[in-house]
Amino acid sequence: MKTQTLKPILFLLIVWSSFAFSQIKISGKVTYRNKGVKDVSVTLKDTYDGFTTNDQGVFSFETTEKGAQILVFTHPKYDEISKNIIIENSNLEVNAELKEQISEIDAVVISVGSIEASDKKRATTLLSPIDIYTTAGANGQVSSAIETLPGVQKVGESEGLFVRGGTGNETKFFMDGNLVNNYFGNSIPGIKAMDRLNTSLFKGNVFSSGGYSAVYGQALSSILALESIDLPERNSADFGVSPIFVSGGIQRVNTERTYSYGVTTGYSHLGLMQKIMKFNTNFEKAPQGFDVNANFRIKTKNGGFIKYYGSYDISSMKVLTENLDNNSFKNSIDQKGDNTFHSLSYREKLGKNTLNVGTSYTYNHNNLFFDTTNNNASVFSNKIDSKAHYFNAKAMWEMKIFKISALRAGAELNTTNENTELSMLNQPAVFKDQISSIFAETDLGINNNLSLKIGARAEHSSAINKWSVAPRLAMAYRISKEWTSSVAYGSFYQNPESRFFNPNYNPNYQKADHYIAQIQRNADGRSLRMEAYYKKYDALLKTDNNAYFQKALNNNGNGFAKGIEFFWRDKKSLKDIDYWVSYSFLDSKRDYLNYTEALFPNFAAKHTISLVAKKFVTDWKTGFNISYNYNSGRPFYNFLEENGKVILKNQGFVKDYNALNFSVNYLPNLGKKDAKAFTVLVLSINNVLGTKNIFGYNFSSDGSKSSAIRPPSDTFVFIGAFISFGTDRTQEAIDNNL
């Protein structure tokens, strides 16, 4: 009886429990732009119930939960989605459409026309300061190392960066946003001056070979923006010695790392090397110079920085040259000059916004005395004594918009005051100009795979007395995880050189339009960049053929430059070897200055190849560096005036340029933790094979005789020791292949 009574009770309990603990199935599909998304985590909030989507974006799981619940969809690349659901006694189907997560780290960066190296997390590091120091043949100079990059010509007889068919003065230099006038030292015609600013000042650089930002102006071809270090790691004292120079300096930083200051000085003289080595240039007085510079940096409470840098240098040399018109005559050029430069910048973060304010001042004095003698008696002389003051002030406000977009706007003022005395003229040539500029630019992050940069810059020159308006546009699209593509367009204006302004003609702006397309791959320690470009020149300056004082005639010149470029850097394929290869093809014609027609520029080469390779052997405490530079033969022209008309008298091509460079760096203190000083011994040989390179020719006044323009020496050897007290750079040396 009792058993029969229990049976219905047990049955009811089983039925009740089956309802109470029944498994409800939740399924669905997760998509992005109508395509299934793999590896999306789908879970009930505050439970362990859930599943991950398959290749088609489908998920399915069972749960015993009941009532109101929250279903959560998460994936690292998409915004998290939460959906309110009610679980009753029947299965549920829940679908979700994802939105891409906008991230500053994941967003594609517009890199067309530029190569950036810095400590910013979004930067594409391709040429850092340590790369510059360890590039054989660069002599520790930023400009020389950049000549190994695509699009840059190797020009040995004149300073400046010659980029994509542009002259050396078509590239402008900036330090912490401030314009650097006279970036190169004072020199004489035919001898290339060195960089004034020390590479160790900088933590990064942005080199734009075209299509650069509206933040910068007055450069038809390119800009090089250098960013100085914030604070040094620790106190240090540095000393360097070689047959060429001696230098020393100190750097101090407080314990709280809120400010630092330092001073460096150096003296150089080429006299000893002139006695040891064979020089092509006949120095009657060897090049010598003295420089001193100082800096301070202050970190603000909000993490901003106030930075100051100031320098002063003097230089002199005297060169004897061949007189092609009369063998019994001798020519000489005596140079003396001095320069001072000051840069002050202030950067502050104000919430999501950033304020950048800066100013720079340059004073440059260069005195050139040209003398022609016969039996030590002067038969002709000319003195050019130029003094110039340059002032730059700039302010920019940058505002973050959403996560990956920004708006920046600002204003800039540049003033020029030049006074040039020529002994052949009765009165000095005075040039004054004030360029006022306003600019605005926006970075629009449409999503992680698409970015736009839209900007414009307007400038007014008091010397020209006109406004120019230059639009800029660039776009980047991520093709895949490793591949990105970019395109850019922009108009660029630049004043002619001040020496061409005269009472008879007031020049107009010169103009260049840039069109650039790029594809790039970065993965596994390897970088590949391919760019194609077209640059159209308008309103280039035309001049007469006067050998001493070319006068501007009109702005009817024009031209074009087009080409393709290839850059490959690889740190992985060869064990402990870092190398890069660049190739450039250039097709260009210009009708400018005294050219009688549109010609391929005499400073450019159709084909340019550079190879740089570095290896550090830890066991030997030694780094080995090589580089090879090749340029196809550059053209040369000689224009003469006959019967009141300018004609092309002589033309041709110099032989191809070849230079193999080598350097070795030995670190005797490497690995010694108790070492009092960190020492680097350097041996560097430029043009190891002694190739007789030629840059062009000088001609006699009638064009019948010529002499080759060659580097000061075919092969140059440098030996030096650099000692840093109080600074242990062991790991830095190993990590960076110093």
Secondary structure, DSSP 8 states (H G I E B T S, - for coil): -HHHHHHHHHHHHHHHHHHHT--EEEEEEEEETTEE-TT-EEEETTSS-EEE--TTSEEEEEE---EEEEEEEEETTEEEEEEEEEE-SS-EE--EE--B---TTTS----TTEEEESS-TT--BSS-HHHHHTSTTSTT-HHHHHTTSTTEE--SSS-S-EETT--GGGEEEEETTEE-SS-B----TTS---BSS-GGGEEEEEEESSS--TT--S-SSEEEEEEE-SS-SS-EEEEEE-SSEEEEEEEEE-TTSSEEEEEEEEEEE-HHHHHHS--SSEEEEEEEEEEEEEEEEEE-TTS-EEEEEEEEEEEEEEEEEE-SS-TTEEEEEEEEEEEEEEEEEEEEEETTEEEEEEEEEEEEEEEEEEEEEETTEEEEEEEEEEEEEEEEEEEEEEEEETTTEEEEEEEEEEEEEEEEEETTSSS-EEEEEEEEEEEEEEEEEEETTEEEEEEEEEEEETTTTEEEEEEEEEEEEE-SSSEEEEEEEEEEEE---GGG-BTTB----EEEEEEEEEEEEEETTEEEEEEEEEEEEEEEEEE---SS---EEEEEEEEEEEEEEEEEEESSSSTTEEEEEEEEEEEEEEE-BT-SS-B--TT--SEEEEEEEEEEEGGGTEEEEEEEEEE---EEEEEEEETTEEEEEEEEE---EEEEEEEEEE-TTTT-TT-SEEEEEEEEEESTT------EEEE-TTSS-EEEE--S-SSEEEEEEEEEET---HHHHHHTT-
